[in-house]
C-alpha cells in the first residue's frame, strides 16, 4: 500500500536562510507544517539557469516529496549528509564552517534546527 502524502496547507509558515558555499550564494527556504516540522524545501541559487540551480531544484522536489510521504527528517539527514561534490568548501555559516556539497549543507542545516 503506498504511503499517503501529507500535503502542506495553502498558506504556511516558512524559514528562509541565506548561505554561501565557496563563492556560490543561495537561499534555503523551508516550508513548515502547522506543528513546526519541515514539509518542503526550496533552494534558490544566485546563478540562474546553471546546472547547479537545476540539480538543486531536482533535489528539493525529491526531498520534499519524500518527507511528505513519511520519511523522517532524521532519516533524510542520514541519507544526504556527507554527500561530496562541487561546490564544496567554506560556508558563511559559523555553525557549519565547511560543506562537502549543497546537499550536505542542507542536511546539516536541517539536522541543527529540526532534529
HELIX and SHEET records of a PDB file:
HELIX    1   1 UNK A   51  UNK A   68  1                                  18    
HELIX    2   2 UNK A   73  UNK A   80  1                                   8    
HELIX    3   3 UNK A  102  UNK A  114  1                                  13    
SHEET    1   A 3 UNK A  14  UNK A  21  0                                        
SHEET    2   A 3 UNK A  24  UNK A  32 -1                                        
SHEET    3   A 3 UNK A  38  UNK A  45 -1                                        
SHEET    1   B 2 UNK A  89  UNK A  90  0                                        
SHEET    2   B 2 UNK A  98  UNK A  99 -1                                        
END                                                                             
